[in-house]
Amino acid sequence: MVDRKKQKIRWFFPTNTNNIRMIIAQGLLTSPDGFQKYYIDALELKPGWIPVFKNSVPLEILDKCISERQNLTPCIVELNLGGVKGTAKTFKNSNWIDIRVEDVVGLHTKGIDSIYLPAPLPLSCFSSLLFQNNEDLIQFKNDIKNRSNVILNGLNLKSAKIDQLLFHGMGSDEKLFKDSNINKKNFENLSVNQDLFESSVSDQNLFQGSFTRKNFSSDSSDPQHLSETTFDDNGYLHNGFQRYGVDDYKRVFAFGGLLLNLFYFAKNGTLSNAVYHIIKGSGDVQDSEDIQGLGSVCGSGYVQGSGNVQGSDNVQGSEKIKKSMEKGIEFILNYFRDTHADMGALSPGEKIYHGLVTTAIRSQSFENFKEDMIIFLESDRWDEKSRSRVQSLTATLGNFEKIVDKSVSEQFRDAKTPLEKVLLMLFLRESSDALIDYNFSSDLLEQKIIDEKLVLQFAMLFGIRDKFIKSPPFLRQFDGLQDFISYKMAVYAHSKMKSDMEFEAPQVPPTLMDMMKNERFKEWFAVTSKIEDCFQTIINLPKGEHELKVANSGSSLILKGIPQLTIELMEREYFHKILKCKLESYEKYLARYRKATQ
């Protein structure tokens, strides 16, 4: 007989391969509200919560995972919950009770054969995908070849004999299903409201930034029971967690798209890298980097052109970065950090940015975004003071696609404000891929019509509009980046729903600018990329007299002591060149960086 105490504990989430493809594509295991297309699976047991089963999966639930239509294929996600902490629920003695995840994972806790985790979960918690036979596994591999946004990144696909037994009830405990008090009759009648994913943007709630505030009664014996709850003056739940709705998840996925784009465009300079690090810290106290602490992110120097502008300390350096930000960048930062002012206190320009960000989050497509943006600007919400400006902007947007005798570069020159330039790019290019591939003309850069701050706004808003699911596939293939961004989305979501869930952080991928803080890597990258003229070398000579030897064969300078060499980046020259370089060799750069730091 197998010693149960020595038996390895495994945790499973049952679903189907259609849902798995969507989960990987969107970057999170969410409740059904987070899916663009969802087929009934175990998530229906307690909406808003993720059921995971210990060592076996009830056959009734596996059957339900493939019940909605023909030709669905069952699949089981094996989860690694070793790095998960926080409050979960389990059903025991006819009641839902709170438990700590860290108290039951890895332990043979008597009477607990399943736990319910508040959604969402990051992809970094996925250990393996299990299939009932090799044919299903091979079919899954073939299916994802035609789906560029389903990127496994080393996720194990398994169909070992011991795993196949899970699909046939071997080792599963029928008592588990009975004791969970799940109403089988109700389960059979479960349905999904697909209209959720087809509803149009409602103009009247365009400015609503708060999250859906519903939760489940913790003392209910019915897993399907949903109740409204009350809040204190600070917006905290009196009982349980907030449940995420469709719009809430759109914001989280927009946050993921924003982070992915910022990671890539961080290559453009100190400011771009600093903004990525600020956003990366959103919702994570341990990783939080406020604007006032930017000096530690940017390093001690900020070189503009050939002039060296250095902050004497972190605060002074961060203030220089803060002053160099466009209002649009700062507003987007505050939007996702929930530190922007109330709508009534916003200036007309800030209201436009609020509507722009909100429309980008809620848009389902490129055309949908353009239509909703025009509707927003043509609404009657504007006062007399701002109406003429908004009408002018609306007319400009309407002319973007009608003008055929002007190039995009000429239209950029005609644009009067950074906001007009941002909208021009958003209306003429439909994806982050197209933005990355766009070739900005040298004269636009030389004349400062396009600069790092403006490209940074492009990157932020394209990422928000694309969201994680439509982000460039080559970006998500960067070593460790997909899991890290998924983790950050999960942290961000749980911070907004007042959950106490914590996840072990995966390895943090360094940006190109992070790597260039290493002098050896910086020198190698400059030579390899043929951009040596974007750097300047400062030689600090030691005190004392030095000797200059001149000979027919050449001259040499003899220094007493050891001089100090510093290689500094000339931001403007560097930006002009690096903007036109597509960063696809991340793994090569990362390998060289790791070697340089050994």
C-alpha positions in Angstrom: 0.0 0.0 0.0 1.2 3.5 -0.9 2.0 5.6 2.2 -0.4 8.6 1.6 1.8 10.9 3.7 4.7 10.3 1.4 2.6 10.6 -1.8 3.3 13.7 -3.9 0.4 16.2 -3.7 -0.7 17.5 -7.1 -3.3 20.2 -7.8 -5.4 20.2 -10.9 -7.7 22.6 -12.7 -9.9 20.8 -15.3 -11.1 22.5 -18.5 -11.0 22.0 -22.3 -8.4 22.9 -24.9 -10.4 25.7 -26.4 -10.4 27.5 -23.1 -6.7 26.7 -22.5 -5.8 28.4 -25.8 -7.8 31.5 -24.7 -6.2 31.5 -21.2 -2.7 31.4 -22.7 -3.5 34.0 -25.3 -5.0 36.5 -22.8 -2.2 35.8 -20.3 -4.3 34.9 -17.2 -6.6 32.2 -15.9 -9.7 34.4 -15.2 -13.3 33.9 -14.3 -15.6 33.5 -17.4 -16.1 37.2 -17.6 -12.5 37.6 -18.7 -12.8 35.3 -21.7 -13.6 36.6 -25.2 -15.0 33.2 -25.9 -15.7 30.7 -23.1 -17.0 27.1 -22.9 -18.4 25.8 -19.7 -15.8 24.2 -17.4 -15.0 24.0 -13.7 -15.0 27.8 -13.4 -18.9 27.6 -13.4 -18.8 25.9 -10.0 -18.4 29.2 -8.1 -18.2 32.2 -10.4 -15.2 34.5 -9.6 -13.3 31.6 -8.0 -11.0 29.0 -9.5 -11.6 25.4 -8.2 -8.5 23.3 -7.9 -8.6 19.6 -7.0 -6.1 17.6 -5.0 -4.6 14.5 -6.7 -7.7 13.7 -8.7 -10.5 15.3 -10.7 -14.2 14.3 -10.4 -15.4 12.6 -13.6 -18.7 14.7 -13.5 -16.7 17.9 -13.8 -14.5 16.5 -16.6 -17.6 15.6 -18.5 -19.1 19.0 -18.0 -15.9 20.6 -19.4 -16.7 19.1 -22.8 -20.5 19.3 -22.7 -21.3 22.6 -24.3 -20.7 21.5 -27.9 -19.3 18.5 -29.8 -15.6 17.9 -30.5 -14.4 19.7 -27.3 -11.3 18.1 -25.9 -10.7 17.7 -22.2 -7.5 19.1 -20.7 -6.2 19.4 -17.2 -3.9 22.1 -15.9 -1.4 21.0 -13.3 -0.7 24.0 -11.0 2.3 24.8 -9.0 0.8 26.5 -5.9 4.0 26.4 -3.8 4.6 30.2 -4.2 0.9 31.2 -3.7 -0.2 32.8 -0.4 -3.5 34.2 0.6 -7.1 33.5 1.5 -9.0 30.8 -0.4 -12.2 28.9 0.3 -13.1 25.3 0.7 -16.5 23.6 1.3 -16.5 21.6 4.6 -19.3 20.4 6.8 -21.9 22.0 4.6 -20.3 25.4 4.8 -17.9 27.6 2.8 -14.9 28.3 5.0 -11.8 30.5 4.6 -8.4 28.8 4.5 -4.9 30.0 3.9 -3.5 28.6 0.7 0.0 28.2 2.2 -1.5 26.1 5.0 -2.9 23.4 2.7 -0.7 23.3 -0.4 1.9 20.5 0.0 0.2 19.1 3.1 -2.1 16.1 3.4 -4.8 18.1 5.1 -7.6 15.8 6.1 -11.0 16.5 4.6 -9.7 19.1 2.1 -9.7 17.7 -1.4 -10.4 20.9 -3.3 -9.9 24.6 -2.7 -11.2 27.7 -4.5 -8.8 30.5 -5.3 -10.0 34.0 -6.1 -9.5 34.7 -9.8 -7.2 35.5 -11.6 -4.1 33.2 -11.6 -0.9 34.0 -13.6 0.6 31.7 -16.2 3.6 31.4 -13.9 1.5 29.1 -11.7 1.1 26.6 -14.6 3.3 23.5 -14.3 2.0 21.3 -17.1 -0.9 20.7 -19.4 -2.2 17.1 -19.2 -4.0 15.2 -22.0 -5.9 12.0 -22.0 -3.9 10.5 -24.9 -1.1 11.4 -27.2 -3.5 12.1 -30.1 -5.1 15.0 -28.2 -1.6 16.3 -27.3 -0.4 16.3 -30.9 -3.7 17.8 -32.1 -3.3 20.6 -29.5 0.3 21.3 -30.8 -1.0 21.4 -34.4 -3.8 23.8 -33.4 -1.6 26.4 -31.8 0.7 26.5 -34.8 -1.9 28.7 -36.5 -2.4 30.9 -33.5 0.4 33.3 -33.1 -0.7 34.5 -29.7 -0.8 31.1 -28.0 2.8 30.9 -26.9 3.8 28.0 -24.6 7.3 29.4 -23.7 8.5 26.0 -22.3 5.1 25.0 -20.7 5.2 21.2 -20.5 2.6 19.2 -22.5 2.2 15.7 -21.0 0.3 12.5 -21.6 2.1 10.0 -19.4 0.2 6.9 -18.4 -0.2 8.1 -14.8 -1.7 11.4 -16.1 -4.0 9.6 -18.5 -5.6 7.8 -15.5 -6.9 11.2 -14.3 -9.3 11.3 -17.2 -10.8 7.9 -16.4 -11.5 8.4 -12.7 -8.6 6.4 -11.5 -7.6 7.6 -8.1 -10.5 10.1 -8.0 -12.6 10.0 -4.9 -16.4 10.0 -5.6 -16.8 11.2 -2.0 -15.1 14.5 -3.0 -17.9 15.4 -5.4 -20.6 14.4 -3.0 -19.2 16.3 0.0 -18.6 19.5 -2.0 -22.4 20.0 -1.9 -22.4 21.1 -5.5 -26.0 21.0 -6.9 -25.7 18.6 -9.8 -29.0 19.7 -11.2 -28.0 23.3 -11.2 -24.7 22.4 -12.7 -26.4 20.7 -15.6 -28.5 23.8 -16.3 -25.6 26.2 -16.3 -25.3 28.6 -19.3 -23.1 31.4 -20.4 -24.4 34.8 -21.5 -22.5 35.4 -24.7 -24.1 38.8 -25.0 -21.6 40.0 -22.5 -18.9 40.0 -25.2 -21.1 41.6 -27.9 -22.4 44.6 -26.0 -21.3 48.0 -27.2 -19.6 50.7 -25.2 -22.1 52.7 -23.2 -21.3 56.4 -23.4 -23.0 57.2 -20.1 -20.5 55.1 -18.1 -17.4 55.9 -20.2 -15.8 57.7 -17.3 -16.6 55.1 -14.6 -13.2 54.0 -13.3 -14.4 51.9 -10.4 -14.4 48.1 -10.5 -17.5 46.0 -10.3 -18.4 45.5 -6.7 -20.1 42.2 -6.1 -19.1 39.3 -4.0 -20.2 35.9 -2.8 -21.8 35.3 0.5 -19.3 33.3 2.5 -22.0 31.6 4.6 -24.1 30.4 1.6 -24.3 26.7 1.1 -25.1 27.3 -2.6 -21.9 27.6 -4.8 -24.0 29.6 -7.3 -25.3 32.1 -4.8 -24.4 35.7 -5.8 -25.2 38.6 -3.6 -24.7 42.4 -3.6 -22.6 43.5 -0.7 -22.0 46.7 1.2 -18.9 48.9 1.4 -17.3 51.2 4.0 -16.3 54.8 3.2 -13.0 53.7 1.8 -14.7 51.3 -0.7 -13.5 48.1 1.0 -15.7 45.0 1.1 -17.2 44.2 4.5 -17.1 40.5 3.6 -15.0 38.6 1.0 -13.5 39.9 -2.3 -14.8 42.0 -5.1 -15.8 40.0 -8.2 -14.4 41.2 -11.5 -16.6 41.9 -14.4 -15.9 42.2 -18.2 -14.7 45.8 -18.0 -12.5 45.1 -15.1 -10.7 42.4 -16.9 -10.3 44.6 -20.0 -8.5 47.1 -17.8 -6.2 44.4 -16.5 -5.4 43.1 -20.0 -4.8 46.7 -21.1 -2.3 47.0 -18.3 -0.5 43.9 -19.6 -0.4 45.3 -23.2 0.9 48.6 -21.8 3.7 46.8 -19.9 4.7 44.7 -22.9 5.0 47.7 -25.1 6.9 49.7 -22.5 9.3 46.9 -22.0 10.2 46.9 -25.7 10.3 50.7 -26.1 12.3 51.1 -22.9 15.2 50.7 -25.4 14.7 54.2 -26.6 16.3 56.0 -23.7 16.4 56.8 -20.0 13.0 58.4 -19.8 11.3 55.4 -21.6 13.1 53.0 -19.3 12.1 55.0 -16.2 8.4 55.1 -17.2 8.4 51.3 -17.7 9.8 50.8 -14.2 7.1 53.1 -12.7 4.3 51.2 -14.4 5.9 47.9 -13.6 5.6 48.7 -9.9 1.8 49.4 -10.0 -0.1 47.3 -7.5 3.0 45.7 -6.0 4.3 47.4 -2.9 7.5 45.5 -2.9 8.3 46.5 -6.5 6.8 49.9 -6.3 8.9 52.8 -7.8 7.3 56.2 -7.3 8.1 59.1 -9.6 10.0 60.6 -6.6 12.4 57.6 -6.6 13.2 57.7 -10.3 16.8 58.5 -9.7 17.5 55.0 -8.6 15.8 53.6 -11.7 17.5 56.0 -14.2 21.0 55.9 -12.8 23.0 58.9 -11.8 23.3 60.6 -15.2 21.0 61.9 -17.8 22.8 63.1 -20.9 20.8 65.2 -23.4 22.6 65.6 -26.7 26.3 66.3 -26.0 25.5 68.2 -22.8 25.7 66.4 -19.5 22.8 67.0 -17.1 23.3 65.1 -13.9 21.3 65.0 -10.7 23.3 65.2 -7.6 20.9 62.8 -5.8 17.9 60.6 -6.6 15.3 63.3 -5.9 17.0 65.9 -8.1 17.5 63.3 -10.9 13.9 62.2 -10.6 12.6 65.8 -10.8 14.4 66.3 -14.1 12.7 63.2 -15.5 9.3 64.3 -14.1 9.6 67.8 -15.7 10.5 66.2 -19.0 7.3 64.2 -19.1 4.4 65.2 -21.4 1.1 65.6 -19.6 -0.2 62.6 -21.5 2.5 60.3 -20.1 1.9 61.5 -16.6 -1.9 61.1 -16.9 -1.6 57.5 -18.2 0.7 56.7 -15.2 -1.8 58.2 -12.8 -4.8 56.4 -14.5 -3.4 53.0 -13.9 -2.1 53.9 -10.5 -5.6 55.3 -9.6 -4.1 58.6 -8.6 -5.7 60.9 -11.1 -8.1 63.6 -10.0 -11.9 63.2 -10.0 -13.6 64.0 -13.3 -14.9 67.3 -12.1 -11.3 68.5 -11.3 -9.8 67.5 -14.7 -8.9 70.1 -17.3 -10.4 69.7 -20.8 -7.1 68.2 -22.0 -7.1 65.7 -19.2 -10.7 64.8 -19.8 -9.8 64.1 -23.4 -6.9 61.8 -22.3 -9.3 60.1 -19.8 -11.7 59.4 -22.6 -8.9 58.3 -24.9 -7.5 55.8 -22.4 -11.0 54.5 -21.5 -12.0 54.1 -25.1 -8.8 52.3 -25.9 -9.4 49.9 -23.0 -12.9 49.1 -24.0 -12.4 48.9 -27.8 -12.8 45.5 -29.4 -11.1 46.4 -32.7 -9.3 49.2 -34.6 -12.4 50.4 -36.3 -14.4 50.2 -33.1 -11.8 52.4 -31.4 -12.0 55.1 -34.0 -15.8 55.2 -34.0 -16.0 55.3 -30.2 -13.4 58.1 -30.0 -15.4 60.3 -32.5 -18.6 59.6 -30.6 -16.9 60.6 -27.3 -15.6 63.9 -28.7 -19.0 64.7 -30.3 -20.9 64.2 -27.1 -22.5 67.1 -25.2 -20.3 66.7 -22.1 -18.0 69.7 -23.0 -18.4 73.2 -21.5 -18.3 76.3 -23.6 -14.7 77.0 -22.8 -13.5 73.6 -24.2 -16.1 73.0 -26.9 -14.2 74.8 -29.7 -11.0 72.9 -29.0 -12.8 69.6 -29.0 -14.7 70.4 -32.2 -11.4 71.4 -33.9 -9.8 68.1 -32.8 -12.9 66.1 -34.0 -12.6 67.8 -37.4 -8.8 66.9 -37.5 -9.6 63.3 -36.8 -12.2 63.2 -39.5 -9.7 64.5 -42.0 -6.9 62.1 -41.2 -8.0 59.3 -43.5 -9.6 61.6 -46.1 -6.3 63.5 -46.9 -4.7 61.6 -49.8 -2.4 64.3 -51.1 -0.3 64.4 -47.9 2.1 61.9 -46.5 2.0 60.8 -42.9 5.1 62.9 -42.3 3.4 66.0 -43.6 0.4 65.4 -41.4 2.7 65.1 -38.4 4.2 68.5 -39.3 0.7 70.0 -39.5 -0.4 68.6 -36.1 -0.3 71.4 -33.5 -0.2 69.4 -30.3 1.3 66.1 -29.0 -2.3 64.9 -28.5 -3.1 65.5 -32.2 0.1 63.5 -33.1 -0.9 60.7 -30.8 -4.4 60.5 -32.3 -3.0 60.7 -35.8 -0.8 57.6 -35.2 -3.7 55.7 -33.4 -6.0 56.4 -36.4 -3.5 55.5 -39.1 -1.8 52.4 -37.6 -3.9 49.6 -36.2 -1.5 47.6 -34.0 1.7 47.6 -31.9 3.4 45.5 -34.6 2.7 48.3 -37.1 4.0 50.9 -34.7 7.2 48.9 -34.2 7.7 48.6 -37.9 6.9 52.2 -38.7 9.9 54.0 -40.2 10.0 57.6 -38.8 11.8 59.9 -41.3 15.0 61.4 -40.2 13.8 65.0 -40.8 10.9 64.5 -38.3 13.5 63.4 -35.7 16.0 66.2 -36.5 13.3 68.9 -36.3 12.0 67.4 -33.0 8.5 66.9 -34.5 8.9 63.3 -33.2 10.9 62.8 -30.0 11.2 60.2 -27.3 8.3 61.5 -25.2 5.9 61.3 -28.1 7.0 57.8 -29.2 6.5 56.8 -25.5 2.9 58.0 -25.7 2.4 56.0 -28.9 3.8 52.9 -27.2 1.6 53.3 -24.1 -1.7 53.9 -26.0 -1.1 51.2 -28.6 -0.4 48.7 -25.8 -3.5 49.7 -24.0 -5.6 49.3 -27.1 -4.1 46.0 -28.2 -4.1 44.6 -24.7 -2.1 41.5 -23.9 -3.9 39.3 -26.3 -3.0 41.3 -29.4 0.5 42.2 -28.4 3.4 41.4 -30.8 4.0 37.6 -30.5 7.8 38.1 -30.9 7.7 40.2 -27.7 6.0 37.4 -25.7 8.7 35.0 -26.8 11.5 37.1 -25.1 13.0 34.9 -22.4 10.8 35.1 -19.2 8.8 38.1 -20.4 5.3 36.4 -20.9 5.3 34.8 -17.4 6.6 38.0 -15.8 3.9 40.3 -17.4 1.2 37.7 -16.6 2.4 37.8 -13.0 2.2 41.6 -13.0 -1.3 41.5 -14.4 -2.4 39.1 -11.6 -0.8 41.3 -8.9 -2.4 44.4 -10.4 -5.9 42.7 -10.5 -5.7 41.4 -7.0 -4.6 44.8 -5.7 -7.7 46.4 -7.3 -10.1 43.8 -5.9 -8.6 44.2 -2.3 -7.5 40.5 -2.3 -4.7 39.4 -0.1 -3.4 36.9 -2.7 0.4 36.8 -3.3 2.3 35.0 -6.0 6.0 34.1 -6.1 7.6 36.5 -8.6 9.2 34.9 -11.6 12.6 36.1 -12.8 12.5 39.7 -13.8 13.7 40.2 -17.4 16.0 43.2 -17.7 15.3 45.8 -20.4 18.0 46.8 -22.9 18.6 50.0 -20.9 18.9 48.0 -17.7 21.6 45.9 -19.4 23.5 49.0 -20.5 24.1 49.9 -16.8 26.8 47.3 -17.1 29.9 48.9 -18.7 31.1 45.8 -20.4 27.7 45.1 -22.0 27.3 48.8 -23.0 30.7 48.7 -24.8 29.8 45.4 -26.6 26.4 46.6 -27.6 27.7 49.9 -29.0 30.2 48.1 -31.2 27.9 45.3 -32.2 25.1 47.7 -33.1 27.5 50.1 -34.8 26.3 53.0 -32.7 29.6 54.0 -31.1 29.0 57.6 -32.1 26.0 57.7 -29.7 28.4 57.4 -26.7 31.0 59.6 -25.2 33.9 58.5 -23.1 35.0 60.7 -20.2 38.6 60.1 -18.9 39.3 61.4 -15.4 43.1 61.8 -15.1 44.9 61.2 -11.8 46.6 64.0 -10.1 50.3 64.8 -11.0 52.4 65.4 -14.0 52.0 63.2 -17.1 54.3 62.6 -20.0 53.6 62.9 -23.8 55.9 60.9 -26.0 56.0 61.8 -29.7 57.7 59.5 -32.2 57.7 58.9 -35.9 55.7 55.7 -35.3 53.1 57.7 -33.3 52.4 59.4 -30.0 51.6 58.0 -26.6 50.5 59.6 -23.3 52.0 58.2 -20.2 49.8 58.7 -17.1 51.0 58.2 -13.5 48.3 56.4 -11.6 45.1 54.8 -12.9 42.7 56.9 -14.9 38.9 56.4 -14.6 36.9 55.8 -17.8 33.2 56.4 -18.0 31.1 55.7 -21.1 28.0 57.8 -21.2 25.0 57.7 -23.5 24.2 60.8 -25.6 20.4 60.5 -25.4 19.3 62.4 -28.5 21.8 60.8 -30.9 21.1 57.4 -29.4 17.3 57.8 -29.7 17.5 58.7 -33.4 19.4 55.5 -34.1 17.8 53.0 -31.7 14.3 54.0 -32.8 15.0 52.5 -36.2 16.5 49.3 -34.8 14.0 46.5 -34.3 15.0 44.7 -31.1 14.5 41.0 -32.0 17.7 39.5 -30.7 16.8 39.7 -27.0 18.1 36.3 -26.2 21.5 37.1 -27.7 21.7 40.4 -25.7 20.5 38.7 -22.5 23.2 35.9 -22.9 25.9 38.5 -23.4 24.6 40.6 -20.4 24.7 37.5 -18.1 28.2 36.8 -19.2 29.2 40.4 -18.6 27.8 40.3 -15.0 29.4 37.0 -14.0 
